[in-house]
Structure formats: structure tokens, C-alpha cells
């Protein structure tokens, strides 16, 4: 089982793949109750990690500003709200 420190070191893509695997196992219904609880808790940690990675990515995205002729003239932070 992955520890919280291991999850923190995961890329978004690896965390998402692990979360999808957990969802498939839970939806399959072939996991006993104790194991279901454990992997659900891991899934919750993975979900939070993925959300955090997405917020970090959104904060880094910039919007290119254009002049009246459509030429790029600078960049400003993207307002996602």
C-alpha cells in the first residue's frame, strides 16, 4: 500500500491512474469490506493530490495578451474564476 509520502511524490498522471485502478476495484465489488475501506482512504488521498496538482498547474498558466492587430504583446496570469 502506498504511504502519504509516496503519494506526494507521484506525478498527476500516476496518481490519476492509481485512482482509476481503485475505482475499478471498488466498482467490481470483489473486495472485502476491510480492504475496501483501506483502498477508499488511499483513493481519497490520491484525489486530493490530483486536485492540488491541477491547482498548481492552473496557477502557472498564463494568458497571452494581443494588441489591436492581433499580435502578441505580453502575458498576464490566467483568471480562472
N, C-alpha and C positions, 0 to 999 in steps of 0.2 A: 504494500500500500504506500502511496506517495505521501510524504510529510508536507506540512505547510511550507517549509523552506524549499522543498523540491518544486512545489507549485509556483512559488515566487520566481524561480529561475527559468520557468517554462516560457517559450515564445507564445504569442497569441495562438498561432496555428496548432501547436502541440497541445495546448490547454483545451482548445476547442475540440480537437479530435478526441481527447480523453473524455471530455464532457459528452460528446456524441456517443461514445462507447458505453458510458454509464447509462445514458438514456435508453439505449438499445437493450442493455441488460435488464434494466428495470421494467421496460415495456414488455420484454419477453416473458416475464413472470416466472422464470425458472431459478430465482434467487431466494434463499430462505430469508426470514424476517431480519435476523441479526445482520446478515451480510447486506441486505437492502438498506438498513439504517446506516451502516458504515459507508457504503458507496454513495448514498444520498448526501451524506455530510461532505464527502470528498467532492461530489458534484457541485454542491453549494460553494465550496472554496474555489473550485475551478471557474464557476460562473462569475464570482466576484473578481477574480483575477482577470478574466476576459473583459469584463466591464471596465476595469481600471486601465487595461492596455488600450481599449478603444478611446477612453477619455484622454489618455496621454497622446494618442495619435491625432485626435481632433484638435488638441491644443497646439500641435505643431503645424497643422495645415494652414497655409497662407492663401490669401486671395490676391490674384494679380489685378492691379488697377490699370485701366486703359485711359488714354487721352481721348479727345473728341473724334479723332480719326481712327480709333481702334488700335493704336499702338501701345504696347506695354510700357508703363512709365514707373512702376513701383509695385510694392507689395504691402498688404496690410493683413493683420490677423483675421482669420475667418470668424465671423459672428454666427455661431450655430444656434443661437437662441431665438 
